[in-house]
């Protein structure tokens, strides 16, 4: 069976590899508009630093981005964010 979210997962990996917070924000806003338009505005309410923290945590949560894990952990440590 084909996973309908496979495209989303692939596009998210592409965006995360860029490590660009504003591109991630745009991606999330676009996806929210498609899936839950009434909540899309919430994406813009996330502070830049908070979204950057989330971006690095997203990277750590993905096995397909394992080559980026060390850099993400380092960034989180340098910004005093607990890393599990």
SENUNU-857764 format. One line per field, with one value per residue (C-alpha): x, y, z; residue number from 1; residue in three letters. Coordinates in steps of 0.05 Angstrom, whole numbers, plus 5000, padded with zeros to 4 digits. Example, Ala and Ser with C-alpha at 12.3 -4.5 7.8 and 13.67 -1.06 7.14 Angstrom:
REM residues 2
X: (5246;5273) .
Y: (4910;4979) .
Z: (5156;5143) .
nr: (1;2) .
rest: (ALA;SER) .
This chain:
REM residues 84
X: (5000;5025;5033;4994;5041;5104;5109;5103;5158;5204;5191;5201;5268;5288;5270;5304;5368;5372;5369;5332;5282;5241;5237;5213;5161;5136;5133;5094;5047;5034;5021;4976;4936;4925;4908;4881;4871;4841;4906;4955;4962;4991;5055;5070;5061;5121;5181;5241;5285;5231;5221;5296;5297;5240;5276;5338;5294;5258;5325;5344;5278;5290;5334;5340;5376;5426;5484;5458;5448;5515;5508;5436;5458;5516;5469;5420;5475;5504;5435;5423;5369;5363;5378;5351) .
Y: (5000;5070;5117;5181;5222;5196;5259;5302;5263;5270;5344;5356;5320;5365;5428;5404;5389;5463;5484;5547;5567;5612;5559;5510;5561;5569;5493;5483;5541;5512;5442;5470;5508;5442;5401;5448;5518;5545;5531;5555;5623;5589;5575;5649;5656;5611;5653;5644;5614;5566;5543;5534;5490;5449;5443;5413;5366;5345;5329;5286;5248;5225;5165;5189;5251;5213;5248;5313;5289;5309;5380;5384;5359;5408;5466;5447;5441;5509;5539;5505;5459;5391;5334;5266) .
Z: (5000;4983;5041;5024;5068;5034;4993;5055;5090;5030;5022;5096;5094;5035;5074;5139;5101;5083;5157;5137;5191;5146;5091;5144;5167;5095;5085;5150;5133;5064;5092;5146;5093;5057;5119;5172;5142;5206;5242;5189;5223;5284;5245;5241;5316;5331;5350;5304;5359;5380;5308;5301;5363;5334;5268;5302;5343;5279;5248;5308;5304;5233;5216;5144;5169;5212;5177;5207;5278;5306;5281;5307;5376;5377;5359;5413;5466;5445;5455;5523;5498;5530;5482;5498) .
nr: (1;2;3;4;5;6;7;8;9;10;11;12;13;14;15;16;17;18;19;20;21;22;23;24;25;26;27;28;29;30;31;32;33;34;35;36;37;38;39;40;41;42;43;44;45;46;47;48;49;50;51;52;53;54;55;56;57;58;59;60;61;62;63;64;65;66;67;68;69;70;71;72;73;74;75;76;77;78;79;80;81;82;83;84) .
rest: (UNK;UNK;UNK;UNK;UNK;UNK;UNK;UNK;UNK;UNK;UNK;UNK;UNK;UNK;UNK;UNK;UNK;UNK;UNK;UNK;UNK;UNK;UNK;UNK;UNK;UNK;UNK;UNK;UNK;UNK;UNK;UNK;UNK;UNK;UNK;UNK;UNK;UNK;UNK;UNK;UNK;UNK;UNK;UNK;UNK;UNK;UNK;UNK;UNK;UNK;UNK;UNK;UNK;UNK;UNK;UNK;UNK;UNK;UNK;UNK;UNK;UNK;UNK;UNK;UNK;UNK;UNK;UNK;UNK;UNK;UNK;UNK;UNK;UNK;UNK;UNK;UNK;UNK;UNK;UNK;UNK;UNK;UNK;UNK) .
